[in-house]
Amino acid sequence: MVMKKDRIIITNKARASLRSYFEYLKVEVSLETAQHVRDEILSKCAKLKDFSGYSKEKYLEDEPEEYRSITLWHYNIIYTVTEQEVRVLNIIHTSRNPEKRKDL
């Protein structure tokens, strides 16, 4: 049974990644698409508060800390879970080299 967490923390690195995807989409696609993608990613992050039992991040399985991830479209949200919180560490576009996922 997964217990509800008290809060979601989105780190500065994750915010910077999300901001860069937003800026890219705003220029290359449209402002509406950029806003939609940003809002959906943030919504997915917020839902981790109620259910944070998604799969372990396979590219970080050898690390001492237990990293988890969830994918939305082409974006991989990497996070950790403690008794009180879910900490979103980074948001990676899945077309990137898997080694980039280790940049937390």
C-alpha positions as CSV (number, residue, x, y, z in Angstrom):
1,M,0.0,0.0,0.0
2,V,1.4,3.4,-1.0
3,M,0.8,6.2,1.5
4,K,0.0,9.7,0.5
5,K,3.0,12.0,0.8
6,D,2.9,15.4,2.5
7,R,4.5,17.4,-0.4
8,I,6.0,17.4,-3.8
9,I,9.4,19.2,-4.2
10,I,10.4,20.1,-7.7
11,T,14.2,20.8,-7.7
12,N,15.8,23.8,-9.4
13,K,17.3,21.4,-12.0
14,A,13.9,19.9,-12.8
15,R,12.4,23.4,-13.1
16,A,15.3,24.5,-15.4
17,S,14.7,21.5,-17.6
18,L,11.0,22.1,-17.8
19,R,11.6,25.8,-18.6
20,S,14.0,24.9,-21.4
21,Y,11.5,22.5,-23.0
22,F,8.8,25.2,-22.6
23,E,11.0,27.8,-24.4
24,Y,11.9,25.4,-27.1
25,L,8.3,24.4,-27.8
26,K,7.2,28.0,-27.6
27,V,9.6,28.9,-30.4
28,E,9.5,25.8,-32.5
29,V,5.9,24.8,-32.2
30,S,3.5,27.2,-30.5
31,L,2.9,28.9,-27.2
32,E,-0.3,26.9,-26.7
33,T,1.6,23.6,-27.1
34,A,4.4,24.7,-24.8
35,Q,1.8,25.7,-22.1
36,H,-0.1,22.4,-22.6
37,V,3.1,20.3,-22.2
38,R,4.3,22.2,-19.2
39,D,0.9,22.0,-17.5
40,E,0.5,18.3,-18.1
41,I,4.0,17.6,-16.8
42,L,3.3,19.6,-13.7
43,S,0.0,17.8,-13.3
44,K,1.8,14.4,-13.5
45,C,4.3,15.6,-10.9
46,A,1.5,16.6,-8.6
47,K,-0.2,13.2,-8.9
48,L,3.0,11.6,-7.5
49,K,1.9,12.9,-4.1
50,D,-1.0,10.4,-4.1
51,F,0.8,7.5,-5.9
52,S,4.5,7.4,-6.1
53,G,5.0,3.7,-6.7
54,Y,6.0,3.9,-10.3
55,S,8.9,1.9,-11.7
56,K,12.5,2.2,-10.7
57,E,14.6,4.2,-13.1
58,K,16.5,1.5,-15.0
59,Y,19.4,3.8,-15.9
60,L,20.0,4.6,-12.2
61,E,19.6,1.1,-10.7
62,D,23.3,0.9,-9.8
63,E,23.1,4.1,-7.7
64,P,22.8,3.8,-3.9
65,E,19.6,5.8,-3.7
66,E,16.4,4.4,-5.2
67,Y,15.4,6.5,-8.1
68,R,12.0,6.2,-9.8
69,S,10.6,7.5,-13.0
70,I,7.4,8.0,-14.9
71,T,7.1,8.9,-18.6
72,L,4.7,11.3,-20.1
73,W,4.9,11.5,-23.9
74,H,8.6,11.9,-24.6
75,Y,9.4,13.2,-21.1
76,N,10.8,11.1,-18.3
77,I,10.2,12.5,-14.8
78,I,12.9,11.2,-12.4
79,Y,12.2,11.4,-8.7
80,T,12.9,9.9,-5.2
81,V,10.4,9.1,-2.5
82,T,10.8,9.5,1.3
83,E,8.2,9.0,4.0
84,Q,7.2,12.6,3.8
85,E,7.8,13.8,0.3
86,V,8.4,13.1,-3.4
87,R,11.3,15.0,-4.8
88,V,11.3,15.5,-8.6
89,L,15.0,15.6,-9.5
90,N,15.0,16.1,-13.2
91,I,12.8,16.0,-16.4
92,I,14.6,14.4,-19.3
93,H,13.5,14.2,-22.9
94,T,13.6,10.5,-23.8
95,S,15.3,11.1,-27.1
96,R,18.4,12.1,-25.1
97,N,21.3,9.8,-24.4
98,P,20.5,7.6,-21.3
99,E,23.6,8.9,-19.6
100,K,22.0,12.3,-19.4
101,R,19.5,10.8,-16.9
102,K,22.4,10.5,-14.4
103,D,22.7,14.3,-14.3
104,L,20.6,14.9,-11.2
